[in-house]
Amino acid sequence: MTAPRRGWRRLCATALAVSASLLVVTAAGASASPGLPDQDATGNHEMGAAIRAHDGVAPAGLAPASVDASVPGIDVSSYQGNVNWASYWSAGKKFAYVKATEGTGYVNAYFSQQYTGSYNVGMIHGAYHYGRPDLSGGAAQADYFVAHGGSWSKDGKTLPGTLDIEWGPNNACYGKTAAQMVAWIKAFSDEYHAKTTRWPVIYTATSWWSQCTGNTGDFSSTNPLWVARYASSVGTLPYKWGFYTFWQYSSSPIDQDQFSADISRLKVLATG
């Protein structure tokens, strides 16, 4: 068999596997989240809500163009309620990030079921914090995150916590200048590292990073990048990052993510 035909057959097999995975995930009961205005009103935002409102969403069933040497995963928040983790594991999802906190006043009521449940079925798990620079300082929010589920343990199955930073409910950049925003992110990152010995993953979109940091401040040597882009390719990365660690490529029927290397490297990230 010629190399092009082998490549085509592998691509077809991948597409079928992705389609089957999405069908199983849909059957697992992923619930629809409220719109961004409702999330703004309650002060409870799911990862990517503001990015999707700004940049648009991916077509249903979208799969990344490149699937070799990557690991599929998902992220969830309280809007998914009690998650059927066995179904997602059967669908091939190997890692999960769970929202823990937002600002210094919100804790995910479903965090225990989601965080522990993903671990118990065999997934490598992690927690994320939805950053609110309009409410309090970066260090204070890192402390709140660590105190409410966002810490890290060297067990080989716990990923470093993630700072989710995207558009704000009242002002795109939370009323901060580019320099102030970079300082806020650095304060969060430094405090999280001081408390856990790990640098937090930074989740963001290139469009937000360009607008709200003015492409200043360089976190590429310390903080893994989790980029949100709802397309078949990841596109241009935020300032100074030469590669991504995670990519959120779709929100249908639930937030779909990809780790950029194989499972052995994901375990290295979890181990520290």
C-alpha positions as CSV (number, residue, x, y, z in Angstrom):
1,M,0.0,0.0,0.0
2,T,1.4,3.4,-0.9
3,A,2.2,6.0,1.8
4,P,-0.5,8.4,0.7
5,R,-3.2,5.7,0.9
6,R,-1.9,4.6,4.4
7,G,-2.1,8.2,5.5
8,W,-5.7,8.5,4.1
9,R,-6.8,5.4,5.9
10,R,-5.3,6.6,9.2
11,L,-7.0,10.0,8.8
12,C,-10.4,8.2,8.1
13,A,-9.9,6.0,11.2
14,T,-9.1,9.1,13.3
15,A,-12.2,10.9,12.0
16,L,-14.4,7.9,12.8
17,A,-12.9,7.6,16.3
18,V,-13.5,11.3,17.0
19,S,-17.1,11.0,15.8
20,A,-17.7,8.0,18.0
21,S,-16.1,9.9,20.9
22,L,-18.4,12.8,20.4
23,L,-21.5,10.6,20.2
24,V,-20.6,8.9,23.5
25,V,-19.9,12.3,25.1
26,T,-23.3,13.5,24.0
27,A,-24.9,10.5,25.5
28,A,-23.1,11.2,28.8
29,G,-25.5,14.1,29.3
30,A,-23.5,17.2,28.7
31,S,-25.8,20.1,29.8
32,A,-26.2,23.4,28.0
33,S,-24.7,26.3,29.8
34,P,-26.5,29.7,30.2
35,G,-25.5,32.5,27.9
36,L,-22.7,35.0,28.8
37,P,-25.1,37.7,30.2
38,D,-26.5,35.2,32.7
39,Q,-23.0,34.1,33.6
40,D,-22.1,37.8,34.1
41,A,-25.1,38.3,36.3
42,T,-24.3,35.4,38.6
43,G,-20.5,35.9,38.7
44,N,-20.0,32.3,37.7
45,H,-18.2,31.9,34.3
46,E,-17.2,28.8,32.6
47,M,-13.9,28.5,30.8
48,G,-14.0,30.2,27.4
49,A,-17.5,31.8,27.7
50,A,-16.2,35.3,27.0
51,I,-13.8,34.1,24.4
52,R,-16.6,32.3,22.4
53,A,-18.7,35.5,22.7
54,H,-15.9,37.5,21.3
55,D,-14.2,35.2,18.8
56,G,-17.1,32.9,17.8
57,V,-17.6,29.1,18.3
58,A,-16.4,26.1,16.4
59,P,-18.8,24.1,14.2
60,A,-20.3,21.1,15.9
61,G,-18.1,18.0,15.7
62,L,-14.9,19.9,14.8
63,A,-11.7,17.9,15.3
64,P,-8.2,19.2,15.2
65,A,-6.4,18.8,11.9
66,S,-3.4,17.3,13.7
67,V,-4.1,14.3,16.1
68,D,-0.8,12.4,16.1
69,A,1.0,12.2,19.5
70,S,-1.7,14.1,21.4
71,V,-4.0,13.3,24.3
72,P,-7.8,14.2,24.3
73,G,-9.4,15.8,27.4
74,I,-12.2,18.0,28.6
75,D,-12.9,20.8,31.0
76,V,-16.0,21.2,33.1
77,S,-17.7,23.7,35.5
78,S,-20.7,23.7,37.8
79,Y,-22.9,24.0,34.6
80,Q,-22.2,20.3,33.9
81,G,-23.4,19.2,37.3
82,N,-22.6,15.7,38.4
83,V,-20.6,14.3,35.6
84,N,-20.7,10.7,34.3
85,W,-17.0,10.3,34.3
86,A,-17.1,6.6,33.2
87,S,-18.7,7.6,29.9
88,Y,-16.0,10.2,29.2
89,W,-13.3,7.7,30.0
90,S,-14.9,5.2,27.7
91,A,-15.0,7.9,25.0
92,G,-11.2,8.2,25.2
93,K,-10.8,11.3,27.4
94,K,-7.6,11.0,29.4
95,F,-7.5,14.2,31.4
96,A,-9.9,16.7,32.8
97,Y,-9.7,20.2,34.2
98,V,-12.4,21.3,36.7
99,K,-13.4,24.8,37.7
100,A,-12.7,25.4,41.4
101,T,-13.0,29.1,42.0
102,E,-13.7,32.6,40.6
103,G,-12.4,35.8,42.2
104,T,-12.4,35.5,45.9
105,G,-16.0,34.7,46.5
106,Y,-17.1,31.8,44.3
107,V,-16.5,28.0,44.8
108,N,-17.9,25.4,42.4
109,A,-20.5,23.4,44.3
110,Y,-19.9,20.4,42.2
111,F,-16.1,20.5,42.5
112,S,-15.7,17.5,44.7
113,Q,-17.8,15.2,42.5
114,Q,-16.1,16.4,39.3
115,Y,-12.5,16.6,40.6
116,T,-12.5,13.3,42.5
117,G,-14.7,11.5,40.0
118,S,-12.4,12.2,37.1
119,Y,-9.4,11.0,39.2
120,N,-11.2,7.8,40.2
121,V,-11.9,6.7,36.7
122,G,-8.2,7.0,35.8
123,M,-8.0,10.5,34.4
124,I,-5.2,12.9,35.1
125,H,-6.9,15.9,36.6
126,G,-6.4,19.5,37.4
127,A,-8.3,22.6,38.7
128,Y,-8.7,26.0,37.2
129,H,-9.5,29.5,38.5
130,Y,-11.5,32.1,36.6
131,G,-9.5,35.2,37.1
132,R,-11.3,38.5,38.0
133,P,-8.8,41.3,38.0
134,D,-11.6,43.7,38.6
135,L,-12.4,42.3,42.0
136,S,-9.1,41.8,43.9
137,G,-5.4,41.3,43.5
138,G,-3.7,38.4,41.7
139,A,-2.0,37.1,44.8
140,A,-5.2,37.1,46.8
141,Q,-7.0,35.2,44.1
142,A,-4.1,32.6,43.9
143,D,-4.4,32.1,47.7
144,Y,-8.2,31.6,47.4
145,F,-7.7,29.1,44.6
146,V,-5.1,27.1,46.4
147,A,-7.3,27.1,49.6
148,H,-10.4,25.8,47.6
149,G,-9.2,22.9,45.5
150,G,-6.5,24.5,43.3
151,S,-3.4,23.1,45.0
152,W,-1.1,20.5,43.5
153,S,0.2,17.2,44.8
154,K,3.1,15.2,43.4
155,D,1.1,12.0,42.8
156,G,1.6,11.8,39.0
157,K,-2.1,12.4,38.4
158,T,-2.6,16.0,39.3
159,L,-1.8,18.8,36.8
160,P,-0.7,22.2,37.9
161,G,-3.6,24.7,38.4
162,T,-4.7,26.9,35.6
163,L,-5.4,30.6,35.5
164,D,-8.2,31.3,33.1
165,I,-7.9,34.9,31.9
166,E,-10.3,36.3,29.3
167,W,-12.7,39.2,28.7
168,G,-14.4,40.6,31.7
169,P,-18.1,41.1,32.3
170,N,-18.0,44.9,32.5
171,N,-14.9,45.9,30.6
172,A,-12.8,43.8,28.2
173,C,-9.6,44.4,30.2
174,Y,-11.2,44.9,33.6
175,G,-10.4,48.6,33.5
176,K,-6.6,47.9,33.6
177,T,-3.8,49.2,31.5
178,A,-1.6,46.6,29.7
179,A,1.1,47.1,32.4
180,Q,-1.4,46.7,35.2
181,M,-2.8,43.5,33.6
182,V,0.7,42.0,33.2
183,A,1.4,42.8,36.8
184,W,-1.8,41.2,38.0
185,I,-1.1,38.0,36.1
186,K,2.5,37.9,37.4
187,A,1.2,38.4,41.0
188,F,-1.1,35.4,40.6
189,S,1.5,33.3,39.0
190,D,4.2,34.1,41.5
191,E,1.9,33.5,44.5
192,Y,0.7,30.2,43.1
193,H,4.3,29.1,42.6
194,A,5.2,30.1,46.1
195,K,2.4,28.1,47.5
196,T,2.7,24.9,45.3
197,T,6.2,25.0,43.7
198,R,4.4,24.8,40.3
199,W,3.9,27.6,37.8
200,P,0.2,27.8,36.8
201,V,-0.9,27.0,33.3
202,I,-2.2,30.2,31.6
203,Y,-5.4,29.7,29.6
204,T,-6.3,32.6,27.2
205,A,-6.9,33.6,23.6
206,T,-4.4,35.3,21.4
207,S,-6.9,38.0,20.7
208,W,-7.4,38.8,24.4
209,W,-3.7,38.6,25.1
210,S,-2.9,41.1,22.4
211,Q,-5.6,43.5,23.5
212,C,-5.2,43.4,27.2
213,T,-1.5,42.9,27.7
214,G,-0.5,44.9,24.6
215,N,1.9,42.0,23.8
216,T,4.1,42.9,26.8
217,G,5.3,40.6,29.6
218,D,6.9,37.3,28.9
219,F,5.5,34.2,30.7
220,S,6.7,31.7,28.1
221,S,9.7,30.5,30.1
222,T,7.7,29.6,33.2
223,N,4.0,29.1,32.5
224,P,2.6,26.4,30.2
225,L,0.2,27.8,27.6
226,W,-3.4,26.7,27.2
227,V,-4.7,28.5,24.1
228,A,-8.4,28.8,23.1
229,R,-9.1,28.8,19.4
230,Y,-12.2,27.3,17.9
231,A,-10.9,26.1,14.6
232,S,-9.1,23.1,13.0
233,S,-5.7,24.7,13.6
234,V,-4.3,26.5,16.6
235,G,-3.2,29.6,14.6
236,T,-0.9,32.3,16.0
237,L,0.0,31.9,19.7
238,P,0.1,34.7,22.3
239,Y,3.1,36.9,22.7
240,K,6.5,35.0,23.1
241,W,5.0,31.5,23.4
242,G,6.6,29.3,20.8
243,F,4.4,26.3,21.4
244,Y,1.2,25.4,23.3
245,T,0.7,22.8,26.0
246,F,-3.1,22.5,25.8
247,W,-5.5,23.7,23.1
248,Q,-9.2,24.1,23.6
249,Y,-10.6,23.7,20.1
250,S,-14.3,23.3,20.6
251,S,-17.1,23.7,23.1
252,S,-19.5,21.2,21.5
253,P,-21.1,19.2,23.1
254,I,-18.7,20.0,26.0
255,D,-15.4,21.8,26.1
256,Q,-12.9,19.7,24.1
257,D,-9.2,20.0,24.7
258,Q,-6.0,18.5,23.4
259,F,-2.6,18.0,25.1
260,S,0.1,18.7,22.6
261,A,2.2,15.5,23.2
262,D,1.7,11.9,24.2
263,I,0.5,10.5,27.5
264,S,4.0,10.0,28.8
265,R,4.6,13.8,28.6
266,L,1.3,14.6,30.2
267,K,2.4,12.4,33.2
268,V,5.7,14.3,33.3
269,L,3.7,17.6,33.6
270,A,1.6,16.1,36.3
271,T,4.7,14.8,38.2
272,G,6.6,18.1,38.1
